[in-house]
Amino acid sequence: MTQINLETGTIAYSDKGAGMPIFWMHGLMMGAEVDEQLRVIDFEQLSQKFRLIRIDAPGHGQSSASTIAESYQWNRLPMAHEAIAQELNIQQKVVAGFSMGSAAAIHYACQHPENIKALILAMPPKIWSDRPEQCKSYNKMAQLASTGRLQRLLPCLLTDTPIQFVEDAFPGSRKIATQAMSSLAPEVYYNLFTAAAQSDYPSKEEVEKLNIPTLILGWEGDDTHPHSSIEQLKSVLPKAEVHIAKNITELKQFTTIVEEFVASHSS
């Protein structure tokens, strides 16, 4: 991966393929390499049709950790997207991500709407009215991290991550996710969860102004990435297209759905 220096540290990214650029960021405690192993999206297949730029968030993957908790706040993550766009001289682009990465994408779209051709929000986390409950959980995780107990307890806390539905579709997903989530640098966890507890999607008022084609991907039975978040987004995004996987066959169609969506907005 290539690295770029920001005030908060070093950001790692990969740049592969040609065509419409897609900037993609992973979810909380994951990473670009982990996403590739999980196979929910076939990134190799995507890079054969588009220019795929995959970003490791601060403290994840090959990006350096920051000692400042605010660096991990979701509205600050797009600093990496913009720095990379400027480095590569890319203007128009699709921005995308899983969970936390989807929050980075939609914050980036709100901050730089003139440069966004389309938006992909994969597995949106709890947002808006559902967010306070999730923030309480993140604050508890931060407290455990401050005592040094979190990393030891994570394998026990993550026994259902990802949900059984995904494990059935892509065997070994839980082992990959648990290993990734348990292997961040010890000093990252407190700042990461403190920032997550302070973060949300942009406000409804901001999102309503996005006149940008948006693809929302989700799956059933995941309390951390609930259907209610998708419904809230669908109600305010004027150009939203929603696909919710109800079975393994539909889940394995996600890559094709992304390909067709990006292709339709590449002109």
C-alpha positions in Angstrom: 0.0 0.0 0.0 1.0 3.6 -0.6 1.3 6.0 2.3 0.4 9.7 2.6 1.2 11.9 5.6 -1.5 13.9 7.4 -1.2 16.1 10.5 -2.7 13.2 12.5 -0.4 10.5 11.1 0.3 8.3 8.1 -2.6 7.0 6.0 -2.2 3.9 3.9 -4.2 3.3 0.7 -4.1 1.0 -2.4 -4.8 2.2 -5.9 -5.7 -0.4 -8.5 -7.5 -0.5 -11.8 -8.8 2.1 -14.2 -12.0 4.0 -14.9 -14.3 5.7 -12.5 -12.6 6.1 -9.1 -14.2 4.4 -6.1 -12.9 5.5 -2.7 -13.7 2.7 -0.2 -13.2 2.6 3.5 -13.7 -0.4 5.9 -15.7 -0.6 9.1 -14.7 -0.2 12.8 -11.7 -2.3 13.8 -11.4 -3.8 10.4 -9.1 -2.8 7.4 -8.8 -2.9 3.7 -7.0 -6.3 3.8 -9.6 -7.7 6.2 -12.4 -6.6 3.9 -10.8 -8.5 1.0 -10.5 -11.6 3.1 -14.2 -11.4 4.2 -15.3 -11.4 0.5 -18.7 -9.6 1.1 -17.5 -7.4 -1.8 -15.2 -8.9 -4.4 -12.7 -6.0 -4.7 -10.6 -7.8 -7.2 -13.6 -8.0 -9.5 -14.4 -4.4 -9.0 -10.8 -3.3 -9.8 -11.1 -4.9 -13.2 -13.8 -2.4 -14.2 -13.1 0.7 -12.1 -10.2 2.5 -10.4 -10.5 1.2 -6.8 -8.9 3.2 -4.0 -9.1 1.5 -0.7 -8.2 3.4 2.5 -7.1 2.2 5.9 -8.5 4.6 8.6 -6.3 5.9 11.3 -5.1 3.1 13.6 -6.3 0.4 11.2 -4.4 -1.8 8.8 -1.2 -0.1 7.7 -2.2 3.4 8.8 -0.5 4.8 11.8 -2.3 5.3 15.1 -3.1 8.7 16.5 -2.8 9.7 20.1 -5.7 12.2 19.6 -9.2 10.7 20.0 -10.7 13.3 17.7 -8.7 11.9 14.8 -11.0 8.9 14.8 -14.3 10.8 14.8 -16.3 10.0 11.8 -16.6 13.5 10.5 -12.8 13.8 10.4 -12.1 10.5 8.6 -12.8 12.2 5.2 -9.6 14.2 5.6 -7.9 11.0 4.3 -10.2 10.8 1.3 -9.6 14.4 0.3 -5.8 14.2 0.9 -5.6 11.2 -1.4 -7.8 12.8 -4.0 -5.5 15.8 -4.1 -2.4 13.6 -4.2 -3.8 11.6 -7.1 -5.4 14.6 -8.8 -8.9 13.0 -8.8 -11.9 15.2 -8.9 -15.1 13.2 -9.6 -15.4 10.0 -7.7 -17.7 7.5 -6.1 -17.3 7.3 -2.3 -18.2 4.1 -0.4 -17.7 2.1 2.7 -18.8 -0.5 5.2 -20.4 0.7 8.5 -18.0 3.3 9.9 -16.6 3.6 6.4 -20.1 4.4 5.1 -20.2 7.2 7.7 -16.9 8.5 6.4 -18.3 8.4 2.9 -21.5 10.3 3.6 -19.6 12.9 5.7 -17.3 13.3 2.7 -20.3 13.8 0.4 -21.7 16.5 2.7 -18.3 18.2 2.9 -17.5 18.0 -0.9 -20.8 17.3 -2.7 -19.5 18.9 -5.9 -16.9 16.2 -6.4 -19.1 13.1 -5.7 -20.7 11.2 -8.6 -22.4 8.6 -6.4 -22.5 7.3 -2.9 -22.5 3.7 -1.6 -23.5 3.0 2.0 -22.9 -0.6 2.9 -24.3 -1.9 6.2 -25.0 1.5 7.8 -24.6 1.4 11.6 -27.1 2.7 14.1 -27.7 6.4 13.3 -29.8 9.4 14.5 -32.6 8.2 16.8 -31.0 4.8 17.3 -27.5 6.2 18.0 -27.6 6.9 21.7 -28.0 3.2 22.6 -24.9 2.4 20.5 -22.9 5.2 22.0 -23.5 3.8 25.5 -22.0 0.5 24.3 -19.0 2.3 22.8 -18.4 4.2 26.0 -18.4 0.9 27.9 -15.9 -0.5 25.5 -13.7 2.6 26.0 -13.9 2.2 29.7 -12.7 -1.4 29.4 -9.9 -0.2 27.1 -8.8 2.3 29.7 -8.3 -0.5 32.2 -6.4 -2.7 29.7 -9.0 -5.4 29.8 -10.8 -4.9 26.4 -8.3 -6.6 24.1 -8.4 -9.7 26.3 -12.2 -9.8 26.3 -12.8 -9.0 22.7 -12.8 -12.6 21.4 -15.6 -13.3 23.9 -17.6 -10.2 23.0 -17.4 -10.8 19.2 -18.7 -14.4 19.1 -21.6 -13.3 16.8 -19.6 -11.0 14.5 -20.3 -11.1 11.7 -23.8 -12.5 12.0 -24.5 -16.2 11.2 -26.0 -15.3 7.9 -22.6 -13.9 6.7 -20.6 -16.8 8.2 -22.8 -19.2 6.3 -22.2 -17.4 3.1 -18.5 -16.9 3.6 -17.2 -19.6 6.0 -14.4 -18.4 8.2 -15.7 -14.8 8.4 -16.0 -14.9 12.1 -12.5 -16.1 12.7 -11.1 -13.4 10.3 -13.1 -10.6 11.9 -12.3 -11.6 15.5 -8.6 -11.8 14.7 -8.7 -8.4 13.0 -10.7 -6.7 15.8 -8.4 -8.2 18.5 -5.1 -7.2 16.9 -5.2 -3.4 16.8 -2.4 -1.6 18.7 -3.5 -1.6 22.4 -3.4 2.2 22.6 -5.9 2.6 19.7 -8.9 1.0 21.4 -9.7 3.8 23.9 -9.4 6.6 21.4 -11.3 4.6 18.8 -14.3 3.8 20.9 -14.3 7.3 22.6 -14.5 8.8 19.1 -17.1 6.4 17.9 -19.3 7.3 20.9 -19.0 10.9 19.9 -19.8 10.2 16.2 -22.9 9.8 14.0 -23.9 10.3 10.4 -24.3 13.9 9.3 -27.7 15.4 10.5 -30.9 14.7 8.6 -30.9 18.3 7.4 -27.5 17.9 5.9 -28.3 14.6 4.3 -31.5 15.9 2.8 -29.5 18.3 0.7 -27.5 15.5 -1.0 -28.8 15.3 -4.5 -26.5 12.4 -5.2 -27.4 8.9 -6.4 -27.0 6.6 -3.4 -26.8 2.8 -3.2 -27.6 1.4 0.3 -26.7 -2.2 1.0 -27.9 -4.1 4.0 -28.7 -7.5 5.3 -31.4 -8.9 7.7 -30.9 -9.9 11.3 -28.0 -7.6 12.3 -28.8 -5.4 15.4 -25.6 -3.4 15.0 -26.5 -2.5 11.4 -30.3 -2.4 11.6 -33.0 -2.1 9.0 -34.2 1.1 10.8 -31.0 2.9 9.8 -31.7 2.1 6.1 -35.3 3.2 6.5 -34.3 6.5 8.0 -31.8 7.1 5.2 -34.2 6.1 2.5 -36.7 8.6 3.9 -34.4 11.6 3.5 -32.0 10.7 0.6 -33.8 11.9 -2.6 -32.0 9.4 -4.9 -31.6 6.3 -2.8 -31.6 2.8 -4.1 -31.9 0.0 -1.5 -30.9 -3.6 -1.6 -31.3 -5.8 1.5 -30.0 -9.4 1.3 -32.5 -11.9 2.7 -30.5 -15.0 1.8 -27.1 -16.1 0.8 -27.8 -15.9 -2.9 -28.8 -12.2 -2.6 -25.8 -11.5 -0.4 -23.5 -12.9 -3.1 -25.0 -10.5 -5.6 -23.7 -7.4 -3.8 -20.6 -7.1 -6.0 -22.7 -7.2 -9.2 -25.1 -4.7 -7.8 -22.2 -2.3 -7.0 -20.8 -2.8 -10.5 -24.0 -2.0 -12.2 -24.7 1.0 -9.9 -21.2 2.6 -10.5 -21.4 1.9 -14.2 -24.7 3.7 -14.5 -23.3 6.8 -12.8 -19.8 6.9 -14.5 -20.6 9.2 -17.4 
